[in-house]
Structure formats: C-alpha cells, structure tokens
Amino acid sequence: MKRLVSPILLITILGVSTLFTGCGPEPRDPKATKYTSAARHKATMRSYKVLGKRYNPTYVEVGQVMYGISSWYGPNFHGKQTSNGEVYNMHARTAAHKTWPMDTMVKVNNLVNGKSTIVRINDRGPFVRGRIIDCSYTAGKEIGLDKMGIAKVSIEVVGFAGKVESDAAIARQKREHTQKRIVLSNFGVQVGAFRRYEGAKVYQRKYSGMYKRYNTIIRRFDDIDGAPLYRVWLMGFRSEEEARDFKAHNYLEGAFIVRN
C-alpha cells in the first residue's frame, strides 16, 4: 500500500503537541501490575542511599544471571510493609533485591546443595556486602537456608509479574536475542503514520521483523475533522535516552520520540 503521510510531514501537520497526546483512548499504564502500582514501580526504580552506599536500580531481561550470597528473613519482618507496598508474608515465595525491579520472577539456585526455588521480588535489600538476595522464610527453607543461614547462589530472571518462562522458552529467546524484558518506561519511537490502516500494517510487519526486541504497535488518532491517522510505534525502550540513542544509531529519517 502507498504510504500517504510521511513521518516528517506528520510533524508539520499535527504539531509538536501531538507527540505526547492524542484523541484516541488513553492506554493502560504499562508500569502497573496486579502486585505493584505504577507509582510504587516508579519510586522503587529511583537511585537511593542506605548506610552510606548508593544503589541504582536497573532493568533486567529474561535469562539474566547474577552470583553471590543469599540470606533469608522471617518472623521479625512478618506483617511489615515491603518496598512495593505489599505486607510481607514470610510464608509466601518472595524476596528482596537491591536493584532489580519489583515483580521480577527469579530462580534461586543453591550452589552448595543443588536445591532451587522461584521467588518474586517485592522488597529492597539485603544491605550486607556480598549478599545479593534475601529470600522469604518459605523460599529460604526450600533451598536449605533455614539450616545453613546463608549460601552461595545463582539467581536468574525467569519472568515478570507472576508469569514464569520455561527453560526451553528462555533458551530459545537467548538464541534469537528476543529475551523478554521488564520495561517500566513508556517511551517509544514513531516510525511512520498512515491514513489507511493497511499501510500501517505493512510498516508494522516490516519493523516487527527488523527489531524483534521491541514491540511494534499501531495507534489510531483522529484529526479535528474526524479522519483517522494510524501511527506505527516501536515501544519497549527503558528510557527516553535509550529511545533517542536507538533513533540516532538506526538512521530513522523523520522518526521521533513518543510516549504511550
């Protein structure tokens, strides 16, 4: 299909104000999960300082691994509020991590006895040198921490917000470089705009094949006369800076930054 509106012309037609707003329905905030509100996600991803040391929360992707020491926490914290706003339940399979996002699903492997468990990050900590994760009582017990106290472990990102990817799916994503990531930012890059939906679909297929790491979506906006305009957006950037770097390094003429 013939492209009717170029990205460059779109800026002139719609004006700068349309980069961040439109006449279509407001999409659901992607930062919120059933466990953690959007505001909590934002708050827990800010840089913070504990005992004189600064920590900078980071984004992660499925298959990412870290090695260190695991500890556990139980009765003394049971019933108290965690970093994501939940009430800590020592009998649930949760954990604290200093920098990984809330609701990241993590497989904890005890490298001493070979036992493993899967936990969901809902708290910050442990703030002890060398320790990378603090398991809940139940999760810790499953890998023998109730008897050992601490243990050398590997921790692997296996999913997000309650959903766990299978070993086979993670292996395939690594081979194809299509690992799922937790993305708490709603920045994207607009790569095209069309009056006809069919034209937008052609671009969606094109960019989906070229950039599998990102999610290519179509958003409909209506102009002042009610005529539809279909925008093609690449979403999944972790920050505005990442989106701008992507645009600059991929020579996307006429593309510009948007927010979903």
Wavefront OBJ file of the C-alpha trace (Angstrom):
o trace
v 0.000 0.000 0.000
v 1.128 3.534 -0.700
v 2.230 5.495 2.329
v 0.094 8.620 2.500
v 1.690 10.603 5.319
v 5.446 10.658 5.917
v 6.898 10.934 9.441
v 8.407 14.324 8.541
v 5.152 15.739 7.196
v 3.328 14.445 10.239
v 5.255 16.831 12.485
v 4.117 19.746 10.350
v 0.530 18.519 10.114
v -0.062 17.700 13.728
v 2.372 19.996 15.528
v 4.647 19.322 18.447
v 1.770 18.998 20.901
v 0.669 15.747 19.317
v 3.887 13.960 20.245
v 2.544 13.150 23.660
v -1.226 13.360 23.388
v -3.932 12.238 21.003
v -7.658 11.967 20.544
v -7.728 8.198 20.948
v -8.492 6.370 24.211
v -5.844 6.525 26.925
v -3.925 3.212 27.105
v -3.482 1.382 30.368
v -0.308 2.379 32.181
v 2.180 -0.447 31.441
v 4.072 0.187 34.651
v 1.322 -1.108 36.930
v 0.931 -4.817 37.779
v -1.554 -6.679 39.941
v 1.040 -6.575 42.725
v 2.594 -3.135 42.399
v 1.113 0.238 41.473
v 2.637 2.479 38.818
v 3.646 4.991 41.491
v 5.425 2.302 43.532
v 7.237 0.992 40.467
v 8.484 4.487 39.721
v 9.529 5.095 43.308
v 11.414 1.815 43.671
v 13.396 2.427 40.469
v 14.898 5.662 41.754
v 18.504 5.822 42.937
v 18.720 5.559 46.717
v 21.267 5.504 49.527
v 21.500 3.109 52.501
v 24.269 3.076 55.123
v 26.339 5.491 53.068
v 26.199 3.444 49.856
v 24.230 4.436 46.774
v 22.210 1.900 44.783
v 20.940 2.407 41.241
v 18.023 0.111 40.323
v 18.323 -1.395 36.855
v 16.156 -3.067 34.252
v 16.559 -6.763 33.519
v 15.750 -9.337 30.881
v 14.819 -12.993 30.946
v 17.875 -15.199 31.310
v 19.987 -12.610 33.129
v 22.098 -14.236 35.873
v 23.884 -12.978 38.998
v 26.074 -14.821 41.507
v 26.549 -14.119 45.204
v 25.239 -14.988 48.637
v 21.626 -15.474 49.655
v 20.195 -14.976 53.123
v 16.624 -15.103 54.393
v 14.335 -13.020 56.581
v 11.309 -14.134 58.552
v 9.368 -13.548 61.797
v 10.897 -10.177 62.693
v 9.591 -8.698 59.440
v 6.356 -10.674 59.076
v 3.406 -8.315 58.663
v 5.512 -5.256 57.888
v 5.311 -3.290 54.647
v 7.658 -4.149 51.787
v 9.098 -1.710 49.248
v 6.356 -2.319 46.695
v 3.591 -1.644 49.242
v 2.663 -5.242 50.000
v 2.565 -6.659 53.514
v 5.473 -9.046 53.967
v 4.335 -12.653 54.322
v 7.144 -14.947 55.401
v 5.139 -17.922 54.102
v 4.944 -16.586 50.527
v 7.686 -17.074 47.932
v 9.060 -13.544 47.706
v 12.464 -11.906 48.090
v 14.364 -8.654 48.418
v 16.909 -7.440 45.858
v 18.837 -4.178 45.918
v 18.431 -3.175 42.277
v 16.185 -5.482 40.256
v 12.627 -4.233 39.547
v 9.641 -5.144 41.667
v 7.734 -8.244 40.481
v 10.740 -9.724 38.684
v 10.444 -13.520 38.899
v 13.740 -15.056 39.973
v 15.005 -18.640 40.165
v 17.348 -19.003 43.146
v 19.783 -21.923 42.857
v 21.680 -23.007 45.961
v 25.131 -23.856 44.570
v 26.007 -25.868 47.683
v 23.174 -28.420 47.753
v 21.645 -28.016 44.271
v 18.197 -27.012 45.557
v 16.232 -24.233 43.875
v 13.091 -22.147 44.262
v 11.331 -19.361 42.363
v 10.547 -16.073 44.074
v 9.020 -12.700 43.171
v 10.937 -9.547 44.066
v 8.802 -7.253 46.224
v 11.338 -5.609 48.541
v 14.738 -3.900 48.630
v 17.788 -5.447 50.340
v 19.807 -7.201 51.711
v 22.153 -4.377 52.639
v 25.077 -6.592 53.601
v 28.214 -6.791 51.478
v 28.308 -9.825 49.212
v 24.647 -10.719 49.640
v 22.569 -10.391 46.512
v 19.136 -11.629 47.584
v 17.102 -12.057 50.754
v 14.577 -14.871 50.449
v 11.373 -15.151 52.434
v 11.298 -17.828 55.126
v 9.414 -20.340 52.980
v 11.594 -19.785 49.906
v 14.735 -19.945 52.024
v 13.620 -23.166 53.647
v 13.044 -24.754 50.242
v 16.721 -24.315 49.379
v 18.058 -25.130 52.838
v 18.745 -21.645 54.199
v 16.828 -22.389 57.408
v 19.687 -24.743 58.333
v 22.605 -23.102 56.541
v 21.743 -19.461 57.271
v 23.411 -18.189 54.098
v 24.624 -19.915 50.952
v 26.315 -19.219 47.637
v 23.657 -18.989 44.952
v 22.988 -18.063 41.369
v 19.874 -16.069 40.632
v 18.274 -15.985 37.191
v 15.473 -13.813 35.812
v 12.758 -16.214 34.622
v 9.775 -13.924 34.148
v 7.798 -10.945 35.335
v 4.706 -10.162 37.411
v 3.869 -13.740 38.341
v 4.486 -15.297 34.911
v 7.443 -17.694 34.674
v 9.042 -18.625 31.364
v 10.010 -22.259 30.759
v 13.669 -23.266 30.443
v 13.072 -24.069 26.779
v 11.490 -20.664 26.118
v 14.363 -18.853 27.843
v 16.948 -20.835 25.852
v 15.131 -20.051 22.593
v 14.884 -16.343 23.422
v 18.627 -16.230 24.150
v 19.427 -17.893 20.818
v 17.178 -15.497 18.928
v 18.116 -12.459 21.056
v 14.442 -11.833 21.807
v 14.539 -12.043 25.600
v 11.550 -10.530 27.328
v 12.420 -7.536 29.447
v 10.711 -5.701 32.207
v 10.090 -2.254 30.834
v 8.770 0.357 33.205
v 9.162 3.209 30.753
v 6.507 4.122 28.200
v 8.822 5.796 25.681
v 8.779 4.784 22.036
v 9.822 5.835 18.533
v 7.305 6.682 15.838
v 8.482 5.265 12.506
v 5.511 6.035 10.285
v 1.990 7.435 10.003
v -0.744 6.476 7.543
v -4.253 7.476 6.568
v -5.036 3.869 5.641
v -4.810 1.070 8.195
v -3.434 -1.330 5.574
v -0.375 0.860 5.110
v 0.262 0.907 8.844
v 0.025 -2.900 8.943
v 2.710 -3.172 6.250
v 5.042 -0.997 8.322
v 4.171 -2.915 11.482
v 5.207 -6.202 9.856
v 8.359 -4.618 8.457
v 9.600 -3.226 11.770
v 8.496 -6.258 13.770
v 10.846 -8.328 11.637
v 13.698 -5.841 11.841
v 13.614 -5.090 15.589
v 12.324 -8.130 17.451
v 13.468 -6.758 20.810
v 10.823 -4.041 20.617
v 7.052 -4.203 20.321
v 5.674 -2.671 17.114
v 2.180 -1.304 17.637
v -0.377 0.751 15.734
v -2.183 3.626 17.429
v -5.196 5.343 15.874
v -5.641 9.090 16.316
v -8.396 11.228 14.826
v -7.718 14.716 13.477
v -10.014 17.700 14.001
v -12.206 16.596 11.074
v -12.565 13.090 12.490
v -10.375 11.465 9.829
v -8.258 8.619 11.233
v -4.480 8.636 11.303
v -2.663 5.393 12.093
v 0.728 5.791 13.754
v 3.294 2.985 13.861
v 5.310 2.976 17.082
v 8.238 0.913 18.308
v 7.707 0.503 22.057
v 9.765 -1.132 24.803
v 12.542 1.398 25.410
v 13.724 1.599 29.002
v 14.112 5.369 28.978
v 13.848 8.428 26.755
v 17.639 8.316 26.383
v 17.541 4.747 25.054
v 14.845 5.698 22.538
v 16.896 8.676 21.332
v 20.040 6.556 21.016
v 18.107 3.947 19.029
v 16.751 6.618 16.670
v 20.200 8.160 16.185
v 22.010 4.878 15.516
v 19.428 3.412 13.137
v 19.149 6.411 10.812
v 15.357 6.573 11.007
v 14.697 9.673 8.938
v 11.732 11.634 10.237
v 11.195 9.385 13.270
v 10.620 10.982 16.639
v 10.099 10.107 20.295
v 6.606 9.394 21.642
v 5.064 8.347 24.931
v 2.384 5.665 25.112
l 1 2 3 4 5 6 7 8 9 10 11 12 13 14 15 16 17 18 19 20 21 22 23 24 25 26 27 28 29 30 31 32 33 34 35 36 37 38 39 40 41 42 43 44 45 46 47 48 49 50 51 52 53 54 55 56 57 58 59 60 61 62 63 64 65 66 67 68 69 70 71 72 73 74 75 76 77 78 79 80 81 82 83 84 85 86 87 88 89 90 91 92 93 94 95 96 97 98 99 100 101 102 103 104 105 106 107 108 109 110 111 112 113 114 115 116 117 118 119 120 121 122 123 124 125 126 127 128 129 130 131 132 133 134 135 136 137 138 139 140 141 142 143 144 145 146 147 148 149 150 151 152 153 154 155 156 157 158 159 160 161 162 163 164 165 166 167 168 169 170 171 172 173 174 175 176 177 178 179 180 181 182 183 184 185 186 187 188 189 190 191 192 193 194 195 196 197 198 199 200 201 202 203 204 205 206 207 208 209 210 211 212 213 214 215 216 217 218 219 220 221 222 223 224 225 226 227 228 229 230 231 232 233 234 235 236 237 238 239 240 241 242 243 244 245 246 247 248 249 250 251 252 253 254 255 256 257 258 259 260
